[in-house]
Amino acid sequence: MALSYKARKRWSLVILLVGLPLYIMAAVTLVSLIERPTILVELLIYVGLGFVWIMPFKFVFRGIGQADPDAPQDDGQPRD
């Protein structure tokens, strides 16, 4: 079942405003459980966790920055 443009836009906001902070807290907690690695290794861990976070939601964010494809098209003619 495909989501409409409006539904994808709403879900993307929920994911970014609620899910992302929760995921950041979980990632920081996960990294703090292991002994402090070097800064480069820690950066690679966070970058890897960032990719892991976004992959399941890729379909939700695809095309959100574009114009609504379901909106009626304006033909450019002046209206009376």
N, CA, C and O atoms as a CHARMM CRD file, in Angstrom:
* protein
*
  320
    1    1 MET  N      0.84700  -1.17100   0.00000 PROA 1      0.00000
    2    1 MET  CA     0.00000   0.00000   0.00000 PROA 1      0.00000
    3    1 MET  C      0.89200   1.23300   0.00000 PROA 1      0.00000
    4    1 MET  O      1.71500   1.41000   0.89800 PROA 1      0.00000
    5    2 ALA  N      0.73000   2.07200  -0.99400 PROA 2      0.00000
    6    2 ALA  CA     1.53500   3.28100  -1.12300 PROA 2      0.00000
    7    2 ALA  C      0.89200   4.42200  -0.33300 PROA 2      0.00000
    8    2 ALA  O     -0.33000   4.56300  -0.28900 PROA 2      0.00000
    9    3 LEU  N      1.74000   5.21700   0.27800 PROA 3      0.00000
   10    3 LEU  CA     1.25400   6.37300   1.02800 PROA 3      0.00000
   11    3 LEU  C      1.06900   7.55500   0.08700 PROA 3      0.00000
   12    3 LEU  O      1.82400   7.71800  -0.87100 PROA 3      0.00000
   13    4 SER  N      0.07700   8.36500   0.36100 PROA 4      0.00000
   14    4 SER  CA    -0.11200   9.57200  -0.43500 PROA 4      0.00000
   15    4 SER  C      0.96900  10.58400  -0.08600 PROA 4      0.00000
   16    4 SER  O      1.69700  10.41800   0.89200 PROA 4      0.00000
   17    5 TYR  N      1.06600  11.62600  -0.88900 PROA 5      0.00000
   18    5 TYR  CA     2.07800  12.65200  -0.65700 PROA 5      0.00000
   19    5 TYR  C      1.87300  13.32700   0.69300 PROA 5      0.00000
   20    5 TYR  O      2.83300  13.55300   1.42900 PROA 5      0.00000
   21    6 LYS  N      0.62100  13.64900   1.02100 PROA 6      0.00000
   22    6 LYS  CA     0.32800  14.30000   2.31000 PROA 6      0.00000
   23    6 LYS  C      0.68200  13.38300   3.47800 PROA 6      0.00000
   24    6 LYS  O      1.23100  13.84000   4.48000 PROA 6      0.00000
   25    7 ALA  N      0.37600  12.11100   3.35800 PROA 7      0.00000
   26    7 ALA  CA     0.68700  11.16000   4.42800 PROA 7      0.00000
   27    7 ALA  C      2.19600  11.02200   4.60300 PROA 7      0.00000
   28    7 ALA  O      2.69300  10.98300   5.72900 PROA 7      0.00000
   29    8 ARG  N      2.93000  10.94800   3.48200 PROA 8      0.00000
   30    8 ARG  CA     4.38300  10.85300   3.57600 PROA 8      0.00000
   31    8 ARG  C      4.97500  12.10700   4.19600 PROA 8      0.00000
   32    8 ARG  O      5.93400  12.02800   4.96300 PROA 8      0.00000
   33    9 LYS  N      4.40800  13.26700   3.87000 PROA 9      0.00000
   34    9 LYS  CA     4.89900  14.52500   4.43500 PROA 9      0.00000
   35    9 LYS  C      4.65800  14.56300   5.94600 PROA 9      0.00000
   36    9 LYS  O      5.53300  14.97600   6.70600 PROA 9      0.00000
   37   10 ARG  N      3.48500  14.13800   6.37300 PROA 10     0.00000
   38   10 ARG  CA     3.17900  14.10900   7.80800 PROA 10     0.00000
   39   10 ARG  C      4.05900  13.10700   8.54700 PROA 10     0.00000
   40   10 ARG  O      4.58600  13.41100   9.61700 PROA 10     0.00000
   41   11 TRP  N      4.21600  11.92700   7.98400 PROA 11     0.00000
   42   11 TRP  CA     5.05000  10.91100   8.62600 PROA 11     0.00000
   43   11 TRP  C      6.50400  11.34800   8.69000 PROA 11     0.00000
   44   11 TRP  O      7.19900  11.05200   9.66200 PROA 11     0.00000
   45   12 SER  N      6.96900  12.04600   7.67000 PROA 12     0.00000
   46   12 SER  CA     8.35700  12.52000   7.70500 PROA 12     0.00000
   47   12 SER  C      8.55600  13.52300   8.83100 PROA 12     0.00000
   48   12 SER  O      9.60500  13.52500   9.47500 PROA 12     0.00000
   49   13 LEU  N      7.56800  14.37200   9.07900 PROA 13     0.00000
   50   13 LEU  CA     7.66400  15.30400  10.20300 PROA 13     0.00000
   51   13 LEU  C      7.67400  14.57000  11.54100 PROA 13     0.00000
   52   13 LEU  O      8.44400  14.91400  12.43800 PROA 13     0.00000
   53   14 VAL  N      6.82800  13.57300  11.67100 PROA 14     0.00000
   54   14 VAL  CA     6.79300  12.79300  12.91800 PROA 14     0.00000
   55   14 VAL  C      8.12400  12.08200  13.12800 PROA 14     0.00000
   56   14 VAL  O      8.65800  12.06800  14.23700 PROA 14     0.00000
   57   15 ILE  N      8.65400  11.49600  12.06900 PROA 15     0.00000
   58   15 ILE  CA     9.92200  10.78200  12.17000 PROA 15     0.00000
   59   15 ILE  C     11.04200  11.73100  12.56900 PROA 15     0.00000
   60   15 ILE  O     11.86900  11.39200  13.41500 PROA 15     0.00000
   61   16 LEU  N     11.07600  12.91700  11.96800 PROA 16     0.00000
   62   16 LEU  CA    12.15000  13.85600  12.26900 PROA 16     0.00000
   63   16 LEU  C     12.00600  14.50100  13.64200 PROA 16     0.00000
   64   16 LEU  O     13.00400  14.71100  14.33100 PROA 16     0.00000
   65   17 LEU  N     10.79100  14.81500  14.04600 PROA 17     0.00000
   66   17 LEU  CA    10.59800  15.52600  15.31300 PROA 17     0.00000
   67   17 LEU  C     10.54400  14.60900  16.53000 PROA 17     0.00000
   68   17 LEU  O     10.88800  15.03500  17.63200 PROA 17     0.00000
   69   18 VAL  N     10.12200  13.37000  16.35300 PROA 18     0.00000
   70   18 VAL  CA    10.00700  12.44500  17.48000 PROA 18     0.00000
   71   18 VAL  C     11.05000  11.32400  17.36900 PROA 18     0.00000
   72   18 VAL  O     11.77900  11.04800  18.32200 PROA 18     0.00000
   73   19 GLY  N     11.11100  10.69200  16.21400 PROA 19     0.00000
   74   19 GLY  CA    11.97700   9.53500  16.04900 PROA 19     0.00000
   75   19 GLY  C     13.45700   9.85600  16.06900 PROA 19     0.00000
   76   19 GLY  O     14.24000   9.10900  16.65700 PROA 19     0.00000
   77   20 LEU  N     13.85800  10.94800  15.44000 PROA 20     0.00000
   78   20 LEU  CA    15.27300  11.28300  15.39300 PROA 20     0.00000
   79   20 LEU  C     15.85800  11.57700  16.76600 PROA 20     0.00000
   80   20 LEU  O     16.92500  11.04800  17.07700 PROA 20     0.00000
   81   21 PRO  N     15.22000  12.39800  17.61400 PROA 21     0.00000
   82   21 PRO  CA    15.78500  12.58900  18.95700 PROA 21     0.00000
   83   21 PRO  C     15.85400  11.29600  19.76700 PROA 21     0.00000
   84   21 PRO  O     16.81800  11.07600  20.50100 PROA 21     0.00000
   85   22 LEU  N     14.84700  10.44600  19.64100 PROA 22     0.00000
   86   22 LEU  CA    14.88600   9.16400  20.34300 PROA 22     0.00000
   87   22 LEU  C     16.03100   8.28900  19.83700 PROA 22     0.00000
   88   22 LEU  O     16.70500   7.62400  20.62400 PROA 22     0.00000
   89   23 TYR  N     16.24700   8.29200  18.53700 PROA 23     0.00000
   90   23 TYR  CA    17.32400   7.49900  17.96700 PROA 23     0.00000
   91   23 TYR  C     18.68400   8.05500  18.38100 PROA 23     0.00000
   92   23 TYR  O     19.61100   7.28500  18.63300 PROA 23     0.00000
   93   24 ILE  N     18.81600   9.37200  18.45400 PROA 24     0.00000
   94   24 ILE  CA    20.07600   9.97800  18.89600 PROA 24     0.00000
   95   24 ILE  C     20.37900   9.56000  20.32600 PROA 24     0.00000
   96   24 ILE  O     21.51300   9.20000  20.64200 PROA 24     0.00000
   97   25 MET  N     19.37300   9.60700  21.19100 PROA 25     0.00000
   98   25 MET  CA    19.58900   9.18100  22.57700 PROA 25     0.00000
   99   25 MET  C     19.99200   7.71000  22.64500 PROA 25     0.00000
  100   25 MET  O     20.87100   7.34200  23.42400 PROA 25     0.00000
  101   26 ALA  N     19.35600   6.87300  21.83600 PROA 26     0.00000
  102   26 ALA  CA    19.69100   5.44800  21.82500 PROA 26     0.00000
  103   26 ALA  C     21.11200   5.22300  21.29800 PROA 26     0.00000
  104   26 ALA  O     21.83900   4.38200  21.82600 PROA 26     0.00000
  105   27 ALA  N     21.51100   5.96700  20.26100 PROA 27     0.00000
  106   27 ALA  CA    22.85100   5.80500  19.70100 PROA 27     0.00000
  107   27 ALA  C     23.91900   6.24700  20.69200 PROA 27     0.00000
  108   27 ALA  O     24.93800   5.57300  20.84500 PROA 27     0.00000
  109   28 VAL  N     23.69500   7.37300  21.36600 PROA 28     0.00000
  110   28 VAL  CA    24.66200   7.85100  22.35400 PROA 28     0.00000
  111   28 VAL  C     24.76400   6.86400  23.51000 PROA 28     0.00000
  112   28 VAL  O     25.86000   6.59300  24.00100 PROA 28     0.00000
  113   29 THR  N     23.62900   6.32500  23.94800 PROA 29     0.00000
  114   29 THR  CA    23.64600   5.33300  25.02100 PROA 29     0.00000
  115   29 THR  C     24.39200   4.07700  24.58900 PROA 29     0.00000
  116   29 THR  O     25.17200   3.52100  25.36300 PROA 29     0.00000
  117   30 LEU  N     24.16000   3.63100  23.36900 PROA 30     0.00000
  118   30 LEU  CA    24.83200   2.44500  22.84700 PROA 30     0.00000
  119   30 LEU  C     26.34300   2.64000  22.79100 PROA 30     0.00000
  120   30 LEU  O     27.10100   1.75500  23.18900 PROA 30     0.00000
  121   31 VAL  N     26.77800   3.78600  22.30100 PROA 31     0.00000
  122   31 VAL  CA    28.21500   4.04800  22.19500 PROA 31     0.00000
  123   31 VAL  C     28.83600   4.21000  23.57300 PROA 31     0.00000
  124   31 VAL  O     29.99800   3.85300  23.76700 PROA 31     0.00000
  125   32 SER  N     28.08400   4.74200  24.54000 PROA 32     0.00000
  126   32 SER  CA    28.64100   4.93500  25.87600 PROA 32     0.00000
  127   32 SER  C     28.80200   3.60900  26.63000 PROA 32     0.00000
  128   32 SER  O     29.51900   3.55200  27.62900 PROA 32     0.00000
  129   33 LEU  N     28.15100   2.56100  26.16800 PROA 33     0.00000
  130   33 LEU  CA    28.27400   1.25600  26.82100 PROA 33     0.00000
  131   33 LEU  C     29.63500   0.61600  26.56200 PROA 33     0.00000
  132   33 LEU  O     30.10800  -0.18100  27.37300 PROA 33     0.00000
  133   34 ILE  N     30.26100   0.95400  25.45200 PROA 34     0.00000
  134   34 ILE  CA    31.57600   0.40000  25.16100 PROA 34     0.00000
  135   34 ILE  C     32.63900   1.36900  25.67400 PROA 34     0.00000
  136   34 ILE  O     32.36100   2.54400  25.91300 PROA 34     0.00000
  137   35 GLU  N     33.85100   0.86100  25.83800 PROA 35     0.00000
  138   35 GLU  CA    34.94500   1.72400  26.29000 PROA 35     0.00000
  139   35 GLU  C     35.18800   2.80700  25.25400 PROA 35     0.00000
  140   35 GLU  O     35.08800   2.55400  24.05300 PROA 35     0.00000
  141   36 ARG  N     35.50200   3.99600  25.70400 PROA 36     0.00000
  142   36 ARG  CA    35.64400   5.16300  24.82800 PROA 36     0.00000
  143   36 ARG  C     36.65600   4.88200  23.70800 PROA 36     0.00000
  144   36 ARG  O     37.85100   4.74900  23.97000 PROA 36     0.00000
  145   37 PRO  N     36.17000   4.79100  22.44900 PROA 37     0.00000
  146   37 PRO  CA    37.09200   4.57100  21.32800 PROA 37     0.00000
  147   37 PRO  C     37.76000   5.89000  20.92000 PROA 37     0.00000
  148   37 PRO  O     37.44100   6.95200  21.45500 PROA 37     0.00000
  149   38 THR  N     38.67300   5.80500  19.98300 PROA 38     0.00000
  150   38 THR  CA    39.28300   7.02900  19.47700 PROA 38     0.00000
  151   38 THR  C     38.22600   7.85200  18.75500 PROA 38     0.00000
  152   38 THR  O     37.17100   7.33800  18.38000 PROA 38     0.00000
  153   39 ILE  N     38.51600   9.12100  18.56700 PROA 39     0.00000
  154   39 ILE  CA    37.51900  10.02500  17.98300 PROA 39     0.00000
  155   39 ILE  C     37.14000   9.60900  16.56300 PROA 39     0.00000
  156   39 ILE  O     35.98200   9.75000  16.16900 PROA 39     0.00000
  157   40 LEU  N     38.09500   9.10100  15.79500 PROA 40     0.00000
  158   40 LEU  CA    37.79600   8.67400  14.42900 PROA 40     0.00000
  159   40 LEU  C     36.88100   7.45000  14.42500 PROA 40     0.00000
  160   40 LEU  O     35.93900   7.38000  13.63600 PROA 40     0.00000
  161   41 VAL  N     37.15100   6.50700  15.28600 PROA 41     0.00000
  162   41 VAL  CA    36.30200   5.30900  15.37600 PROA 41     0.00000
  163   41 VAL  C     34.90800   5.69400  15.85600 PROA 41     0.00000
  164   41 VAL  O     33.91100   5.17200  15.35600 PROA 41     0.00000
  165   42 GLU  N     34.83400   6.60300  16.82300 PROA 42     0.00000
  166   42 GLU  CA    33.53900   7.04800  17.32200 PROA 42     0.00000
  167   42 GLU  C     32.74800   7.76200  16.22000 PROA 42     0.00000
  168   42 GLU  O     31.53900   7.56600  16.09700 PROA 42     0.00000
  169   43 LEU  N     33.42400   8.57900  15.43000 PROA 43     0.00000
  170   43 LEU  CA    32.76800   9.25300  14.30300 PROA 43     0.00000
  171   43 LEU  C     32.23800   8.23800  13.30500 PROA 43     0.00000
  172   43 LEU  O     31.11300   8.37200  12.82200 PROA 43     0.00000
  173   44 LEU  N     33.03600   7.22400  12.99300 PROA 44     0.00000
  174   44 LEU  CA    32.58000   6.19100  12.05000 PROA 44     0.00000
  175   44 LEU  C     31.38300   5.41900  12.60400 PROA 44     0.00000
  176   44 LEU  O     30.48600   5.04600  11.84700 PROA 44     0.00000
  177   45 ILE  N     31.35900   5.17700  13.91200 PROA 45     0.00000
  178   45 ILE  CA    30.21600   4.49600  14.52800 PROA 45     0.00000
  179   45 ILE  C     28.95000   5.33400  14.36400 PROA 45     0.00000
  180   45 ILE  O     27.89900   4.81000  13.99400 PROA 45     0.00000
  181   46 TYR  N     29.05000   6.64300  14.64200 PROA 46     0.00000
  182   46 TYR  CA    27.88100   7.51300  14.52500 PROA 46     0.00000
  183   46 TYR  C     27.41400   7.65600  13.08000 PROA 46     0.00000
  184   46 TYR  O     26.21100   7.69900  12.82200 PROA 46     0.00000
  185   47 VAL  N     28.34600   7.73200  12.14200 PROA 47     0.00000
  186   47 VAL  CA    27.97200   7.80800  10.72600 PROA 47     0.00000
  187   47 VAL  C     27.27700   6.51300  10.30400 PROA 47     0.00000
  188   47 VAL  O     26.26500   6.54600   9.60400 PROA 47     0.00000
  189   48 GLY  N     27.82000   5.38100  10.72700 PROA 48     0.00000
  190   48 GLY  CA    27.19300   4.09400  10.41400 PROA 48     0.00000
  191   48 GLY  C     25.80500   3.96900  11.01100 PROA 48     0.00000
  192   48 GLY  O     24.88000   3.49400  10.35200 PROA 48     0.00000
  193   49 LEU  N     25.65600   4.39700  12.26700 PROA 49     0.00000
  194   49 LEU  CA    24.33000   4.35200  12.89200 PROA 49     0.00000
  195   49 LEU  C     23.35400   5.30500  12.20300 PROA 49     0.00000
  196   49 LEU  O     22.15400   5.03800  12.15300 PROA 49     0.00000
  197   50 GLY  N     23.86500   6.40300  11.67700 PROA 50     0.00000
  198   50 GLY  CA    23.00700   7.33100  10.92900 PROA 50     0.00000
  199   50 GLY  C     22.45200   6.70300   9.66300 PROA 50     0.00000
  200   50 GLY  O     21.28400   6.89500   9.32700 PROA 50     0.00000
  201   51 PHE  N     23.29800   5.94500   8.95600 PROA 51     0.00000
  202   51 PHE  CA    22.82600   5.25000   7.76100 PROA 51     0.00000
  203   51 PHE  C     21.83800   4.14600   8.12600 PROA 51     0.00000
  204   51 PHE  O     20.85300   3.93200   7.41900 PROA 51     0.00000
  205   52 VAL  N     22.09500   3.46100   9.20700 PROA 52     0.00000
  206   52 VAL  CA    21.17900   2.39600   9.65300 PROA 52     0.00000
  207   52 VAL  C     19.82300   2.98900  10.00400 PROA 52     0.00000
  208   52 VAL  O     18.79200   2.36400   9.75600 PROA 52     0.00000
  209   53 TRP  N     19.81400   4.19300  10.58200 PROA 53     0.00000
  210   53 TRP  CA    18.56200   4.82400  10.97900 PROA 53     0.00000
  211   53 TRP  C     17.71400   5.21900   9.77300 PROA 53     0.00000
  212   53 TRP  O     16.49700   5.03600   9.78900 PROA 53     0.00000
  213   54 ILE  N     18.33300   5.75100   8.73900 PROA 54     0.00000
  214   54 ILE  CA    17.56300   6.31600   7.63400 PROA 54     0.00000
  215   54 ILE  C     17.09800   5.26700   6.62500 PROA 54     0.00000
  216   54 ILE  O     16.11400   5.49900   5.92300 PROA 54     0.00000
  217   55 MET  N     17.76700   4.13600   6.53300 PROA 55     0.00000
  218   55 MET  CA    17.41700   3.15900   5.50000 PROA 55     0.00000
  219   55 MET  C     15.96500   2.66300   5.57100 PROA 55     0.00000
  220   55 MET  O     15.33700   2.54900   4.51900 PROA 55     0.00000
  221   56 PRO  N     15.39900   2.36200   6.74000 PROA 56     0.00000
  222   56 PRO  CA    14.00100   1.90900   6.73900 PROA 56     0.00000
  223   56 PRO  C     13.00100   2.99900   6.34800 PROA 56     0.00000
  224   56 PRO  O     11.88600   2.69700   5.92400 PROA 56     0.00000
  225   57 PHE  N     13.39900   4.26000   6.49000 PROA 57     0.00000
  226   57 PHE  CA    12.47200   5.36300   6.22200 PROA 57     0.00000
  227   57 PHE  C     12.73600   6.04800   4.88500 PROA 57     0.00000
  228   57 PHE  O     12.17800   7.11000   4.60900 PROA 57     0.00000
  229   58 LYS  N     13.56900   5.45600   4.07400 PROA 58     0.00000
  230   58 LYS  CA    13.94300   6.06200   2.80100 PROA 58     0.00000
  231   58 LYS  C     12.72000   6.32900   1.91800 PROA 58     0.00000
  232   58 LYS  O     12.63800   7.37500   1.27400 PROA 58     0.00000
  233   59 PHE  N     11.78800   5.40500   1.88400 PROA 59     0.00000
  234   59 PHE  CA    10.61100   5.57100   1.03300 PROA 59     0.00000
  235   59 PHE  C      9.71200   6.70300   1.51500 PROA 59     0.00000
  236   59 PHE  O      8.99600   7.29700   0.70900 PROA 59     0.00000
  237   60 VAL  N      9.73000   7.01400   2.80500 PROA 60     0.00000
  238   60 VAL  CA     8.89500   8.09200   3.33300 PROA 60     0.00000
  239   60 VAL  C      9.43800   9.45000   2.89900 PROA 60     0.00000
  240   60 VAL  O      8.66700  10.34600   2.55800 PROA 60     0.00000
  241   61 PHE  N     10.74800   9.60400   2.91100 PROA 61     0.00000
  242   61 PHE  CA    11.36200  10.89400   2.60300 PROA 61     0.00000
  243   61 PHE  C     11.53900  11.15200   1.11300 PROA 61     0.00000
  244   61 PHE  O     11.78400  12.29100   0.71500 PROA 61     0.00000
  245   62 ARG  N     11.42100  10.13600   0.29300 PROA 62     0.00000
  246   62 ARG  CA    11.64400  10.29900  -1.14000 PROA 62     0.00000
  247   62 ARG  C     10.57600  11.21100  -1.75900 PROA 62     0.00000
  248   62 ARG  O      9.38200  10.91700  -1.69300 PROA 62     0.00000
  249   63 GLY  N     11.01900  12.31500  -2.35800 PROA 63     0.00000
  250   63 GLY  CA    10.13200  13.22100  -3.07100 PROA 63     0.00000
  251   63 GLY  C      9.41500  14.23200  -2.20700 PROA 63     0.00000
  252   63 GLY  O      8.56600  14.96100  -2.71900 PROA 63     0.00000
  253   64 ILE  N      9.71400  14.31300  -0.92600 PROA 64     0.00000
  254   64 ILE  CA     9.01200  15.24400  -0.04400 PROA 64     0.00000
  255   64 ILE  C      9.33800  16.69600  -0.39000 PROA 64     0.00000
  256   64 ILE  O      8.48500  17.56800  -0.22600 PROA 64     0.00000
  257   65 GLY  N     10.54300  16.97100  -0.86200 PROA 65     0.00000
  258   65 GLY  CA    10.93900  18.33900  -1.20300 PROA 65     0.00000
  259   65 GLY  C     10.36700  18.82400  -2.52400 PROA 65     0.00000
  260   65 GLY  O     10.51000  19.99900  -2.86000 PROA 65     0.00000
  261   66 GLN  N      9.73000  17.95700  -3.27100 PROA 66     0.00000
  262   66 GLN  CA     9.16400  18.31600  -4.56800 PROA 66     0.00000
  263   66 GLN  C      7.73400  18.82200  -4.40100 PROA 66     0.00000
  264   66 GLN  O      7.13200  18.70300  -3.33400 PROA 66     0.00000
  265   67 ALA  N      7.21700  19.38400  -5.47100 PROA 67     0.00000
  266   67 ALA  CA     5.81800  19.83100  -5.46600 PROA 67     0.00000
  267   67 ALA  C      4.89700  18.62200  -5.35300 PROA 67     0.00000
  268   67 ALA  O      5.25300  17.51700  -5.76100 PROA 67     0.00000
  269   68 ASP  N      3.71400  18.84200  -4.79700 PROA 68     0.00000
  270   68 ASP  CA     2.74000  17.76700  -4.61900 PROA 68     0.00000
  271   68 ASP  C      2.30300  17.23700  -5.98400 PROA 68     0.00000
  272   68 ASP  O      1.71200  17.98300  -6.76500 PROA 68     0.00000
  273   69 PRO  N      2.57700  15.97100  -6.28900 PROA 69     0.00000
  274   69 PRO  CA     2.17700  15.43600  -7.59000 PROA 69     0.00000
  275   69 PRO  C      0.66900  15.23500  -7.70200 PROA 69     0.00000
  276   69 PRO  O      0.14800  15.10800  -8.81000 PROA 69     0.00000
  277   70 ASP  N     -0.04100  15.20300  -6.57800 PROA 70     0.00000
  278   70 ASP  CA    -1.48900  15.00400  -6.60600 PROA 70     0.00000
  279   70 ASP  C     -2.25800  16.31800  -6.71700 PROA 70     0.00000
  280   70 ASP  O     -3.47300  16.30900  -6.91500 PROA 70     0.00000
  281   71 ALA  N     -1.56200  17.44400  -6.59100 PROA 71     0.00000
  282   71 ALA  CA    -2.22900  18.74900  -6.65100 PROA 71     0.00000
  283   71 ALA  C     -2.65300  19.03900  -8.08300 PROA 71     0.00000
  284   71 ALA  O     -1.99500  18.61900  -9.03500 PROA 71     0.00000
  285   72 PRO  N     -3.77300  19.77100  -8.22600 PROA 72     0.00000
  286   72 PRO  CA    -4.18900  20.14100  -9.58500 PROA 72     0.00000
  287   72 PRO  C     -3.14200  21.05300 -10.22700 PROA 72     0.00000
  288   72 PRO  O     -2.56700  21.92500  -9.57700 PROA 72     0.00000
  289   73 GLN  N     -2.91700  20.82800 -11.49900 PROA 73     0.00000
  290   73 GLN  CA    -1.92400  21.60700 -12.23300 PROA 73     0.00000
  291   73 GLN  C     -2.50100  22.95000 -12.65000 PROA 73     0.00000
  292   73 GLN  O     -3.63800  23.02600 -13.11600 PROA 73     0.00000
  293   74 ASP  N     -1.71200  24.01100 -12.48300 PROA 74     0.00000
  294   74 ASP  CA    -2.11500  25.33500 -12.93500 PROA 74     0.00000
  295   74 ASP  C     -1.68600  25.45100 -14.39800 PROA 74     0.00000
  296   74 ASP  O     -0.50400  25.30100 -14.70600 PROA 74     0.00000
  297   75 ASP  N     -2.62900  25.71500 -15.29700 PROA 75     0.00000
  298   75 ASP  CA    -2.30300  25.75300 -16.71200 PROA 75     0.00000
  299   75 ASP  C     -1.73000  27.10100 -17.16300 PROA 75     0.00000
  300   75 ASP  O     -1.42400  27.26700 -18.34300 PROA 75     0.00000
  301   76 GLY  N     -1.58200  28.05100 -16.26100 PROA 76     0.00000
  302   76 GLY  CA    -0.98600  29.33700 -16.59100 PROA 76     0.00000
  303   76 GLY  C     -1.95800  30.34400 -17.17800 PROA 76     0.00000
  304   76 GLY  O     -1.55700  31.46400 -17.49600 PROA 76     0.00000
  305   77 GLN  N     -3.19900  29.98800 -17.32900 PROA 77     0.00000
  306   77 GLN  CA    -4.20200  30.89400 -17.88600 PROA 77     0.00000
  307   77 GLN  C     -4.73600  31.80500 -16.81100 PROA 77     0.00000
  308   77 GLN  O     -4.94600  31.36100 -15.68200 PROA 77     0.00000
  309   78 PRO  N     -4.96300  33.07400 -17.12400 PROA 78     0.00000
  310   78 PRO  CA    -5.53600  33.98800 -16.11700 PROA 78     0.00000
  311   78 PRO  C     -6.96900  33.57400 -15.76900 PROA 78     0.00000
  312   78 PRO  O     -7.71000  33.08800 -16.62300 PROA 78     0.00000
  313   79 ARG  N     -7.33500  33.76900 -14.53400 PROA 79     0.00000
  314   79 ARG  CA    -8.68200  33.41700 -14.09600 PROA 79     0.00000
  315   79 ARG  C     -9.55300  34.65700 -14.05900 PROA 79     0.00000
  316   79 ARG  O     -9.06200  35.76000 -13.81700 PROA 79     0.00000
  317   80 ASP  N    -10.82900  34.48200 -14.29600 PROA 80     0.00000
  318   80 ASP  CA   -11.78500  35.61900 -14.29400 PROA 80     0.00000
  319   80 ASP  C    -12.31100  35.90400 -12.93300 PROA 80     0.00000
  320   80 ASP  O    -13.11600  36.81900 -12.76100 PROA 80     0.00000
